[in-house]
Amino acid sequence: MPDIKLKFILSVLAGIVFSFLFILLAFALPLEEKKQQIIKKPKGKLEQISHAVKTR
């Protein structure tokens, strides 16, 4: 078999394997959904101070 044909066949097979691998990873890895965090308003003086320290 000529060297050129062997290189072509191996490159096509490598491309198929890598494409299949990335397709499987796309289905296997979950998408992370960012949820909006609800922050309640501080009631007492200590909660206000704590909230002010956390937001710095």
C-alpha positions as YAML, in Angstrom:
chain: A
units: angstrom
residues:
- id: 1
  name: MET
  ca: [0.00, 0.00, 0.00]
- id: 2
  name: PRO
  ca: [1.47, 3.37, -0.90]
- id: 3
  name: ASP
  ca: [2.56, 5.58, 1.95]
- id: 4
  name: ILE
  ca: [0.21, 8.41, 0.91]
- id: 5
  name: LYS
  ca: [-2.91, 6.22, 1.06]
- id: 6
  name: LEU
  ca: [-1.95, 4.91, 4.51]
- id: 7
  name: LYS
  ca: [-1.47, 8.45, 5.84]
- id: 8
  name: PHE
  ca: [-4.79, 9.52, 4.36]
- id: 9
  name: ILE
  ca: [-6.67, 6.57, 5.88]
- id: 10
  name: LEU
  ca: [-5.05, 7.09, 9.29]
- id: 11
  name: SER
  ca: [-5.83, 10.81, 9.29]
- id: 12
  name: VAL
  ca: [-9.47, 10.16, 8.39]
- id: 13
  name: LEU
  ca: [-9.79, 7.54, 11.14]
- id: 14
  name: ALA
  ca: [-8.13, 9.88, 13.66]
- id: 15
  name: GLY
  ca: [-10.55, 12.65, 12.69]
- id: 16
  name: ILE
  ca: [-13.54, 10.36, 13.14]
- id: 17
  name: VAL
  ca: [-12.31, 9.15, 16.54]
- id: 18
  name: PHE
  ca: [-11.66, 12.68, 17.84]
- id: 19
  name: SER
  ca: [-15.00, 13.93, 16.53]
- id: 20
  name: PHE
  ca: [-16.80, 11.06, 18.23]
- id: 21
  name: LEU
  ca: [-14.92, 11.78, 21.46]
- id: 22
  name: PHE
  ca: [-15.92, 15.46, 21.47]
- id: 23
  name: ILE
  ca: [-19.53, 14.61, 20.64]
- id: 24
  name: LEU
  ca: [-19.65, 12.22, 23.60]
- id: 25
  name: LEU
  ca: [-18.13, 14.86, 25.88]
- id: 26
  name: ALA
  ca: [-20.75, 17.38, 24.77]
- id: 27
  name: PHE
  ca: [-23.52, 15.03, 25.89]
- id: 28
  name: ALA
  ca: [-21.75, 13.81, 29.03]
- id: 29
  name: LEU
  ca: [-20.81, 17.17, 30.53]
- id: 30
  name: PRO
  ca: [-23.78, 18.95, 32.09]
- id: 31
  name: LEU
  ca: [-24.51, 22.59, 31.42]
- id: 32
  name: GLU
  ca: [-24.42, 24.70, 34.55]
- id: 33
  name: GLU
  ca: [-27.40, 26.93, 34.99]
- id: 34
  name: LYS
  ca: [-26.76, 29.99, 37.10]
- id: 35
  name: LYS
  ca: [-29.65, 30.72, 39.41]
- id: 36
  name: GLN
  ca: [-30.35, 34.20, 40.64]
- id: 37
  name: GLN
  ca: [-29.52, 34.50, 44.32]
- id: 38
  name: ILE
  ca: [-32.10, 36.28, 46.44]
- id: 39
  name: ILE
  ca: [-30.58, 38.43, 49.18]
- id: 40
  name: LYS
  ca: [-32.97, 39.43, 51.93]
- id: 41
  name: LYS
  ca: [-32.79, 42.87, 53.46]
- id: 42
  name: PRO
  ca: [-30.98, 42.92, 56.84]
- id: 43
  name: LYS
  ca: [-33.33, 43.48, 59.75]
- id: 44
  name: GLY
  ca: [-31.23, 44.32, 62.78]
- id: 45
  name: LYS
  ca: [-28.11, 46.38, 63.34]
- id: 46
  name: LEU
  ca: [-25.85, 43.29, 63.55]
- id: 47
  name: GLU
  ca: [-27.23, 41.94, 60.27]
- id: 48
  name: GLN
  ca: [-26.61, 45.30, 58.59]
- id: 49
  name: ILE
  ca: [-22.99, 45.34, 59.81]
- id: 50
  name: SER
  ca: [-22.49, 41.73, 58.71]
- id: 51
  name: HIS
  ca: [-23.97, 42.47, 55.30]
- id: 52
  name: ALA
  ca: [-21.76, 45.56, 54.90]
- id: 53
  name: VAL
  ca: [-18.65, 43.52, 55.76]
- id: 54
  name: LYS
  ca: [-19.58, 40.72, 53.33]
- id: 55
  name: THR
  ca: [-20.17, 43.07, 50.39]
- id: 56
  name: ARG
  ca: [-16.75, 44.75, 50.63]
...
